Structure formats: C-alpha cells, structure tokens
Amino acid sequence: MRRLLILLLCLLPLVSSAQSFSGSSQVRLNQLAPSGATEDQIIKFDGTKWVPATPSSTGLSLTGGTLTGALSFSGTNHSGLRFNNLTTAQRDALSGNAAGMAVWNTTTSRLSIHDGSAWTSGFVRLNGDTMTGALTNATNGAVSAPVVSLTGSTFAGGTATTTKPTLLIEPTGTTSTGWSTSGTLIGANAATGFVGRLIDLQLAGVSRFSVTSAGVLSLGGNFNLNAFSAANDLSFGTSTNTILTMYAATSSEQLRLKVGTLFGWSPSSTDGLLDMILTRASAANLQLGINAATGTPVAQTLKAPNGTAGQTNQPGGNLTISSGLSTGNGAASVILASSANSAGSTTLNTAVTRLIANASGIAIGANGTPTPTIKHGTATLTAGTVTVSDADVVAGSRIFVNRQTDGGTCGDSYSITRSAGVSFTITSKTASATVTGDTSTVSYLLINP
C-alpha cells in the first residue's frame, strides 16, 4: 500500500493543471523509470529510486489511455483492478483499517468493505445469492415503472415441494410440501408454532384485511363478490373442507356452503361460542344448531323482526313459511313434525308428522284428514235458539257447541241443523224438547271435512 501511495505522489506533478493531454497523448510509467526501461514495463520503488521490476502478481501496471481521474486504467492488456485477496481470517487479522478500505474475501467470494468500525459485505450477486441484511428501496414509483417488478415465468410441473412460488416468504428451516404443482405467484410459509398474522393489509394503521395463522380471515370493510364463475370461484377453507364458496353459476350470484361445514354466529369473538349455527344435516335438509355430543342441544328459534320500541302500536314483522309453488293440480304442503317417543332407547327416534297444511286444508297428525275450514265463535240464545250465518257451512260440517255463559233455564244439550252455504242453527234441548227459557251464551267450533 505504501508503494502505491508513493507512486501516486510521483504521478501528481505530471497531471497538474499546467499540463495538457489530448488526442493520443499518454503518460507512461517508463517516464519515471531509469534509462533503459522499456515501454509498459512494471517498475517498483526500492526505497531510494524507481527501478525496473520483474512482472509478478504483486506489481502495479498502468497501460495506455488518457488520465481522466485521480487514477485511471485503460487498454486491453492490464486494465483490470484486482483487490487484495484474503480469507475471512486474514481479513479480520488486518489492523489500522480505515473507512473505505476494500479486499476480496476468498472465503465468501464477495467484496468486503470496511466502514470504519467493521467489515461489511455490501454487494449481492443478482444472478443468485442470499442476502443477510435488511433491504430498503427508496425508489419512487413512476408511470409504467413499478418499484419492484418480477417478470420471469412462473414455474409449474414440479412436486408439491419443489414447485415454489415466484415470490416466497419462508423462514430458514421451514419447507412446505403443499404448493400447487400448477404454480404459485405469491406464497408465505410460516414455521411451526407461529401464532401471528400471515398477512395484514392496513390503511393509516388500521387493519383492512388479515389472515391469522389459524386461517381466520378478517375484513375491515364490506366484502363484495361480483361476476365470479364456477371455474374461478372464491373459497375459504381447505381443499377437502371448504368453509365458504361464492360464485355465479348462471346469471345470478350464489352462496354455497359445502358438506360438513358450518355457517354460524357467536355472541362474542371467542372461538367455540357459536350459539346460532346453520348447517346441512342430510340431503336437502337444512338444520339450525349442531348435534350435541353430550348433554342437551341448544334450543333454536326462527323468528321475524321486532317492532321498534318506543313507537305506539307498531307491529312486529310477519313470519311466513311457504311451500314451493305448484302448477295445475300439483300438491305442495307445509309439514310440521317432531320426534317420536321411545322410552329407554339410546338411539335417535324418527320424526313424526304432527300437522300438514296444503291446498286441501289442515290435517292434524300423520293420519289426519285435511280440512279446508276451521272456524270458531260465540252466539247468544234467544228463546232457546240462535242462527249463525256462515257461507262455509256444508252438509257434513262438524260443529261443536259448549255453554260459555249460563242464562235463563239451561237445557241439557244442543242440537245443530245445517243449511249448506247459508247458516247453522243451535237449539237448546232437554231430552227432545226445546228449552225456550235458555238465554245462555254458547261458543262453537266449526270444522269442515
């Protein structure tokens, strides 16, 4: 290093501002050498004067070219700059290191630069290398000029282990064996035991989209799905247990819950406290709540909305349960059923029909006869009789009468006469005689077959 410094000091008079070099003018080292030195010969300082030297890998050779800086190399034979080659151990053994000092580290095959305090490897090969320090890119974005761009082709066709994503975030020692063999653009694979967020997109410090290590997706705003196709749907969950799939199979958007999954609500954000769950119990069977493994299952209620508290006489919302619409004489029913009873059994009982409502009327029980009309009301007897007008009366109407309020002389029973499509008459009787003194109020129930 001392010899190089002395050489530079000797060259300075030749490149002072008073000298001019143009065209093919050159400054050669043989101008400093003693008589007899040949052109382009390597020289060295022997402590007293400059003398010719035998070429070796430790010499300094400057050939041809025009000097344009403090030190310039040009030509085609000796124009390269070779730094001192040292192993890491040899480099670290150097003393008196100044900021900017550089050596070629043969252990790492990298240029080492001293920053005044320690050696750093400040250069990374762009044709395949591993970075050990932080990377900060302060480049501003511009039109059609992304700050970072990956334009290479995505790899596909390997195994689930070797088909790595184009951009991969994966800690050392962590290897995924579940990549798509069709290729992946962006991938992240956290180590076992990681409990943070795999991704978190924020706006002004507020999370808008995040995915936890448990696969919980959180959205900080509305979630809009539009114009998806069956071949390009949106799914949550694993390939065998998808939680939610949304796509447009035809012209309308759909929400599809796959087999074996739940759609539920919880009174808190804590996992495991779902108390309202919608699931598929069996083919074409929608179930509220989940089957209890032990104990009593949580009772479920399907209700319409309440009216607004504080407003007078505001009704709650109607609840309509409807069958599908039929054509022609096609029959469709609303059926209410409950579990059968089986004392001492530990197996699930079957469902028993309790009520059927269809175009023919209402049937009570599994074997009940549907009736198109059920009516009830009250009437007051005058001289032991009263006629109730009702166009729904038929010859076979079943009319049940009961005394509600006693009045006058009460009879022992009541007889009914029917006038189809007009009315029915209730008469108080004792034995077969009309009790004209009966002025009681009676209630009636009319059921048409």
C-alpha positions as CSV (number, residue, x, y, z in Angstrom):
1,M,0.0,0.0,0.0
2,R,2.9,2.4,0.8
3,R,4.4,1.8,-2.6
4,L,1.1,2.6,-4.3
5,L,0.8,5.8,-2.4
6,I,4.3,6.8,-3.3
7,L,3.7,6.1,-6.9
8,L,0.5,8.3,-6.9
9,L,2.5,11.2,-5.3
10,C,5.1,10.9,-8.1
11,L,2.4,11.0,-10.7
12,L,0.7,14.1,-9.4
13,P,3.3,16.6,-11.0
14,L,2.6,15.0,-14.4
15,V,-1.1,15.7,-14.2
16,S,-1.1,19.2,-12.8
17,S,-3.3,21.8,-14.2
18,A,-0.4,23.3,-16.1
19,Q,-0.1,20.2,-18.3
20,S,-2.4,19.3,-21.1
21,F,-3.0,15.9,-22.8
22,S,-5.1,15.5,-25.9
23,G,-5.5,13.1,-28.7
24,S,-3.3,10.0,-28.2
25,S,-1.0,11.7,-25.7
26,Q,-0.2,9.3,-22.8
27,V,1.7,9.2,-19.5
28,R,3.6,6.0,-19.1
29,L,5.4,4.7,-16.1
30,N,8.7,4.4,-18.1
31,Q,8.9,8.2,-17.9
32,L,9.6,7.6,-14.2
33,A,12.0,4.7,-14.7
34,P,15.7,4.9,-15.2
35,S,17.4,4.9,-18.6
36,G,16.9,1.6,-20.4
37,A,13.4,0.8,-19.2
38,T,11.1,-0.5,-21.9
39,E,7.5,0.7,-22.6
40,D,4.8,-0.6,-20.4
41,Q,7.4,-2.2,-18.1
42,I,6.4,-2.7,-14.4
43,I,8.6,-0.7,-12.0
44,K,8.9,-0.6,-8.3
45,F,10.4,1.8,-5.7
46,D,13.4,0.2,-3.9
47,G,13.5,2.8,-1.1
48,T,15.7,5.3,-3.0
49,K,14.7,5.3,-6.6
50,W,12.4,3.7,-9.2
51,V,13.8,0.6,-10.8
52,P,12.6,-1.9,-13.4
53,A,10.8,-4.9,-11.8
54,T,10.1,-8.5,-13.0
55,P,6.4,-8.8,-13.7
56,S,4.5,-10.6,-10.9
57,S,1.0,-10.7,-9.5
58,T,2.1,-8.2,-6.8
59,G,3.1,-5.4,-9.1
60,L,1.1,-2.4,-10.4
61,S,0.8,-1.9,-14.2
62,L,-0.9,1.1,-15.9
63,T,-1.0,0.9,-19.7
64,G,-2.2,3.3,-22.3
65,G,-5.3,5.5,-22.1
66,T,-5.9,9.1,-21.1
67,L,-5.8,10.0,-17.4
68,T,-9.2,11.5,-16.6
69,G,-9.4,11.0,-12.8
70,A,-7.2,10.6,-9.8
71,L,-6.2,7.2,-11.1
72,S,-7.3,5.8,-14.5
73,F,-6.9,2.3,-16.1
74,S,-7.3,1.7,-19.8
75,G,-6.1,-0.5,-22.5
76,T,-6.8,-4.2,-23.3
77,N,-4.0,-6.0,-21.6
78,H,-3.7,-4.7,-18.0
79,S,-6.9,-2.7,-17.5
80,G,-8.5,-4.7,-14.6
81,L,-8.3,-3.7,-11.0
82,R,-7.6,-6.6,-8.6
83,F,-8.2,-6.1,-4.9
84,N,-6.1,-7.8,-2.3
85,N,-7.3,-11.5,-2.0
86,L,-7.7,-12.5,1.7
87,T,-9.7,-15.2,3.5
88,T,-12.1,-14.1,6.2
89,A,-9.5,-14.9,8.9
90,Q,-6.8,-13.0,7.1
91,R,-9.1,-10.0,6.5
92,D,-10.1,-9.9,10.2
93,A,-6.4,-10.0,11.2
94,L,-5.7,-6.7,9.5
95,S,-5.1,-3.7,11.7
96,G,-5.4,0.0,11.2
97,N,-8.4,-0.4,8.9
98,A,-9.8,2.9,7.5
99,A,-13.3,3.5,6.2
100,G,-13.5,2.7,2.5
101,M,-10.8,0.0,2.6
102,A,-11.7,-2.9,0.4
103,V,-10.5,-6.5,0.0
104,W,-11.8,-9.5,-2.0
105,N,-12.9,-12.2,0.5
106,T,-12.0,-15.5,-0.9
107,T,-14.0,-17.4,1.8
108,T,-17.3,-15.8,0.7
109,S,-16.4,-14.8,-2.8
110,R,-17.6,-11.2,-2.1
111,L,-16.0,-7.8,-1.9
112,S,-15.6,-6.8,1.8
113,I,-15.6,-3.0,2.6
114,H,-14.6,-1.6,6.0
115,D,-17.0,1.1,7.2
116,G,-14.5,2.4,9.8
117,S,-15.9,0.1,12.5
118,A,-16.3,-3.3,11.0
119,W,-16.1,-5.3,7.7
120,T,-19.2,-5.5,5.7
121,S,-20.2,-7.4,2.6
122,G,-22.1,-4.7,0.8
123,F,-22.7,-6.4,-2.5
124,V,-25.1,-9.2,-3.5
125,R,-24.8,-11.0,-6.8
126,L,-28.1,-10.6,-8.8
127,N,-27.7,-13.9,-10.6
128,G,-28.4,-16.0,-7.4
129,D,-27.3,-15.1,-3.9
130,T,-28.5,-14.9,-0.3
131,M,-28.9,-11.6,1.4
132,T,-28.1,-11.5,5.2
133,G,-29.0,-7.9,5.9
134,A,-32.1,-5.6,5.6
135,L,-33.0,-4.2,2.2
136,T,-34.5,-0.8,1.8
137,N,-35.7,0.5,-1.6
138,A,-36.5,4.2,-1.5
139,T,-37.2,4.4,-5.2
140,N,-40.4,6.4,-6.1
141,G,-43.0,4.8,-8.3
142,A,-43.5,6.3,-11.8
143,V,-45.7,5.8,-14.8
144,S,-45.4,2.2,-16.1
145,A,-42.4,1.8,-13.8
146,P,-43.1,-0.3,-10.7
147,V,-40.5,0.0,-7.9
148,V,-40.1,-3.8,-7.8
149,S,-41.0,-6.0,-10.8
150,L,-40.7,-9.8,-11.1
151,T,-41.1,-10.5,-14.8
152,G,-39.8,-14.1,-15.0
153,S,-42.0,-17.1,-15.9
154,T,-43.8,-18.9,-13.1
155,F,-42.5,-22.4,-12.5
156,A,-45.0,-25.2,-12.7
157,G,-44.9,-29.0,-13.1
158,G,-42.7,-30.0,-10.2
159,T,-43.8,-31.7,-7.0
160,A,-45.8,-30.1,-4.2
161,T,-42.4,-29.4,-2.5
162,T,-40.4,-28.2,-5.5
163,T,-42.9,-26.0,-7.3
164,K,-42.0,-23.0,-5.3
165,P,-43.9,-19.6,-5.6
166,T,-42.4,-16.9,-7.7
167,L,-42.3,-14.7,-4.6
168,L,-41.8,-16.8,-1.4
169,I,-41.6,-15.7,2.2
170,E,-40.3,-18.7,4.1
171,P,-38.1,-18.7,7.3
172,T,-34.9,-20.7,7.3
173,G,-35.6,-24.4,8.2
174,T,-39.2,-24.2,7.1
175,T,-40.2,-26.1,4.0
176,S,-43.7,-26.5,2.6
177,T,-44.8,-29.7,0.9
178,G,-48.2,-28.3,-0.2
179,W,-47.5,-25.9,-3.1
180,S,-49.7,-26.2,-6.1
181,T,-48.0,-28.1,-8.9
182,S,-49.7,-25.7,-11.4
183,G,-47.5,-22.8,-10.0
184,T,-48.0,-20.0,-7.4
185,L,-47.2,-16.3,-7.8
186,I,-47.0,-15.3,-4.1
187,G,-46.5,-17.7,-1.2
188,A,-45.8,-17.5,2.5
189,N,-45.0,-20.4,4.7
190,A,-44.5,-19.7,8.4
191,A,-42.7,-22.0,10.8
192,T,-44.4,-24.4,13.2
193,G,-45.5,-22.5,16.3
194,F,-46.1,-19.2,14.5
195,V,-49.2,-17.6,16.0
196,G,-49.2,-14.2,14.3
197,R,-50.8,-13.0,11.1
198,L,-49.7,-14.5,7.8
199,I,-50.8,-11.3,6.0
200,D,-52.1,-7.9,7.3
201,L,-53.0,-5.1,4.9
202,Q,-53.6,-1.7,6.7
203,L,-54.8,1.8,5.9
204,A,-53.5,4.5,8.2
205,G,-52.6,2.0,10.9
206,V,-56.0,0.2,10.7
207,S,-56.1,-3.4,9.5
208,R,-58.4,-3.8,6.5
209,F,-57.6,-7.4,5.6
210,S,-55.7,-10.0,7.6
211,V,-55.3,-13.8,7.8
212,T,-54.1,-15.4,11.0
213,S,-52.0,-18.5,11.5
214,A,-55.3,-20.3,12.3
215,G,-56.7,-19.3,8.9
216,V,-59.1,-16.8,10.3
217,L,-59.9,-14.1,7.7
218,S,-60.8,-10.6,8.9
219,L,-62.1,-7.8,6.8
220,G,-62.2,-4.2,7.9
221,G,-64.9,-3.2,5.5
222,N,-67.6,-4.6,3.2
223,F,-66.9,-7.8,1.3
224,N,-68.1,-7.6,-2.3
225,L,-68.2,-10.5,-4.7
226,N,-69.2,-9.9,-8.2
227,A,-69.1,-11.8,-11.5
228,F,-67.4,-14.9,-10.3
229,S,-67.6,-18.1,-12.4
230,A,-67.8,-21.7,-11.4
231,A,-64.2,-22.1,-12.7
232,N,-63.0,-19.0,-10.9
233,D,-64.8,-19.0,-7.6
234,L,-63.8,-17.7,-4.2
235,S,-63.3,-20.2,-1.4
236,F,-62.3,-20.3,2.2
237,G,-61.0,-23.3,4.0
238,T,-59.1,-26.4,2.8
239,S,-59.5,-28.3,-0.4
240,T,-61.5,-31.0,1.5
241,N,-63.4,-28.8,3.9
242,T,-64.2,-25.5,2.3
243,I,-66.0,-23.1,4.6
244,L,-67.5,-20.8,2.0
245,T,-67.6,-20.8,-1.7
246,M,-69.2,-18.0,-3.7
247,Y,-69.6,-17.9,-7.5
248,A,-72.0,-17.2,-10.3
249,A,-73.0,-20.5,-11.8
250,T,-75.5,-18.8,-14.1
251,S,-76.6,-15.2,-14.3
252,S,-77.2,-14.8,-10.5
253,E,-74.6,-14.8,-7.7
254,Q,-74.9,-17.6,-5.2
255,L,-73.7,-18.5,-1.8
256,R,-72.7,-22.2,-1.4
257,L,-71.9,-23.9,1.9
258,K,-70.2,-27.3,1.3
259,V,-70.9,-30.6,3.1
260,G,-69.6,-30.9,6.6
261,T,-69.2,-27.2,7.3
262,L,-71.0,-24.7,9.4
263,F,-72.3,-21.1,9.0
264,G,-72.7,-19.7,12.4
265,W,-73.0,-16.6,14.7
266,S,-71.4,-16.0,18.1
267,P,-72.2,-13.5,20.8
268,S,-68.5,-12.8,21.2
269,S,-65.3,-13.0,19.1
270,T,-64.1,-16.1,21.1
271,D,-63.9,-19.3,19.1
272,G,-66.1,-22.1,20.3
273,L,-69.0,-20.0,21.5
274,L,-71.3,-20.2,18.4
275,D,-74.9,-20.5,19.5
276,M,-76.7,-20.0,16.2
277,I,-75.5,-22.4,13.5
278,L,-76.8,-23.2,10.1
279,T,-75.7,-26.5,8.6
280,R,-76.6,-29.3,6.2
281,A,-78.0,-32.2,8.2
282,S,-78.6,-34.5,5.2
283,A,-79.7,-34.4,1.6
284,A,-82.0,-31.3,1.2
285,N,-82.2,-31.0,4.9
286,L,-81.2,-27.6,6.5
287,Q,-80.6,-27.6,10.2
288,L,-80.4,-24.9,12.8
289,G,-77.8,-25.7,15.5
290,I,-75.4,-28.6,15.8
291,N,-76.0,-32.1,17.2
292,A,-74.9,-32.3,20.8
293,A,-72.1,-34.7,21.5
294,T,-73.1,-34.8,25.2
295,G,-75.9,-33.1,27.2
296,T,-78.9,-31.2,25.8
297,P,-78.5,-29.4,22.5
298,V,-79.1,-25.6,22.4
299,A,-82.7,-24.8,21.5
300,Q,-83.1,-22.8,18.3
301,T,-85.7,-20.2,17.4
302,L,-86.7,-18.9,14.0
303,K,-88.4,-15.5,14.3
304,A,-89.4,-12.4,12.4
305,P,-88.0,-9.0,13.5
306,N,-89.5,-7.0,16.4
307,G,-91.3,-3.7,16.1
308,T,-89.4,-0.5,17.2
309,A,-89.6,0.0,20.9
310,G,-91.0,3.4,21.9
311,Q,-93.4,3.6,19.0
312,T,-97.1,3.1,19.7
313,N,-98.9,0.1,18.2
314,Q,-96.1,-0.8,15.8
315,P,-96.4,-4.5,14.8
316,G,-93.6,-6.9,14.6
317,G,-92.6,-8.5,11.3
318,N,-94.7,-11.3,9.9
319,L,-93.2,-14.7,9.6
320,T,-94.3,-16.7,6.5
321,I,-93.4,-20.3,6.0
322,S,-94.3,-21.3,2.5
323,S,-94.1,-24.4,0.4
324,G,-92.9,-24.2,-3.2
325,L,-95.4,-23.1,-5.8
326,S,-97.2,-25.8,-7.8
327,T,-98.7,-25.8,-11.3
328,G,-102.1,-27.3,-12.2
329,N,-103.3,-29.8,-9.6
330,G,-99.8,-30.4,-8.2
331,A,-99.8,-30.7,-4.4
332,A,-97.4,-28.9,-2.1
333,S,-97.5,-28.9,1.7
334,V,-96.1,-27.3,4.7
335,I,-95.4,-30.1,7.2
336,L,-94.7,-29.7,10.9
337,A,-93.1,-32.7,12.6
338,S,-91.4,-33.7,15.9
339,S,-89.6,-36.6,17.3
340,A,-91.4,-39.8,18.2
341,N,-91.0,-41.1,21.8
342,S,-89.3,-44.4,22.6
343,A,-88.9,-45.0,26.4
344,G,-85.5,-46.2,27.4
345,S,-83.9,-46.0,23.9
346,T,-80.4,-44.6,23.3
347,T,-80.8,-44.4,19.5
348,L,-82.3,-41.4,17.7
349,N,-86.0,-41.6,17.1
350,T,-87.7,-40.9,13.8
351,A,-89.6,-37.7,13.0
352,V,-93.4,-37.9,13.2
353,T,-95.7,-35.6,11.2
354,R,-97.9,-33.6,13.5
355,L,-99.6,-31.1,11.1
356,I,-99.9,-30.9,7.3
357,A,-101.1,-27.7,5.6
358,N,-101.8,-27.8,1.8
359,A,-104.4,-26.9,-0.8
360,S,-106.9,-29.3,0.8
361,G,-106.7,-27.7,4.2
362,I,-105.0,-28.6,7.5
363,A,-104.6,-32.2,8.8
364,I,-103.7,-32.9,12.4
365,G,-101.4,-35.8,12.9
366,A,-99.8,-38.2,10.5
367,N,-103.2,-39.8,9.6
368,G,-105.3,-36.7,9.9
369,T,-107.8,-35.7,7.2
370,P,-107.1,-32.3,5.7
371,T,-109.8,-29.8,6.3
372,P,-110.3,-26.6,4.3
373,T,-112.1,-24.7,7.0
374,I,-111.7,-24.3,10.8
375,K,-113.9,-21.6,12.4
376,H,-115.0,-20.7,15.9
377,G,-117.0,-18.0,17.6
378,T,-119.8,-17.3,20.2
379,A,-123.6,-16.7,19.9
380,T,-126.4,-15.9,22.4
381,L,-129.6,-18.0,22.5
382,T,-133.0,-16.3,22.3
383,A,-135.9,-18.4,23.4
384,G,-133.6,-21.4,23.4
385,T,-132.3,-21.0,19.8
386,V,-129.8,-19.0,17.6
387,T,-128.9,-19.0,13.9
388,V,-125.3,-18.3,12.9
389,S,-124.9,-17.1,9.3
390,D,-121.9,-18.7,7.6
391,A,-121.5,-19.4,3.8
392,D,-118.8,-22.0,4.6
393,V,-121.3,-24.4,6.1
394,V,-121.6,-27.7,4.3
395,A,-123.9,-30.7,4.9
396,G,-121.0,-32.6,6.6
397,S,-119.7,-29.7,8.7
398,R,-118.6,-30.8,12.2
399,I,-119.9,-28.2,14.7
400,F,-119.1,-28.5,18.4
401,V,-121.1,-26.3,20.9
402,N,-120.3,-25.6,24.5
403,R,-122.1,-23.3,27.0
404,Q,-119.9,-20.4,27.8
405,T,-122.2,-18.2,30.0
406,D,-125.4,-19.5,31.6
407,G,-128.6,-17.7,31.0
408,G,-132.2,-18.4,31.9
409,T,-133.3,-22.0,32.1
410,C,-130.5,-24.1,30.7
411,G,-131.1,-27.2,28.6
412,D,-129.2,-30.5,28.9
413,S,-127.7,-30.4,25.3
414,Y,-127.7,-28.7,22.0
415,S,-128.8,-29.8,18.6
416,I,-127.4,-28.5,15.3
417,T,-129.2,-28.0,12.0
418,R,-127.2,-27.0,8.9
419,S,-128.2,-25.0,5.8
420,A,-125.4,-25.6,3.3
421,G,-123.8,-22.4,2.1
422,V,-126.1,-20.3,4.4
423,S,-126.0,-20.9,8.1
424,F,-126.3,-23.3,11.0
425,T,-128.8,-23.2,13.9
426,I,-128.1,-24.1,17.6
427,T,-131.1,-25.2,19.7
428,S,-131.1,-25.9,23.5
429,K,-132.7,-29.3,24.4
430,T,-133.8,-31.2,27.4
431,A,-134.5,-34.7,26.2
432,S,-136.1,-34.0,22.8
433,A,-137.9,-30.8,23.8
434,T,-136.7,-27.2,23.1
435,V,-135.9,-25.2,26.2
436,T,-137.4,-21.9,25.3
437,G,-136.2,-20.3,28.5
438,D,-132.5,-20.8,27.7
439,T,-130.7,-17.5,27.1
440,S,-127.2,-18.7,27.5
441,T,-124.1,-17.6,25.5
442,V,-122.5,-20.5,23.7
443,S,-119.2,-21.0,21.9
444,Y,-118.8,-23.1,18.8
445,L,-116.1,-24.7,16.7
446,L,-116.8,-25.5,13.0
447,I,-114.6,-27.9,11.1
448,N,-115.3,-28.8,7.5
449,P,-114.1,-32.2,6.3
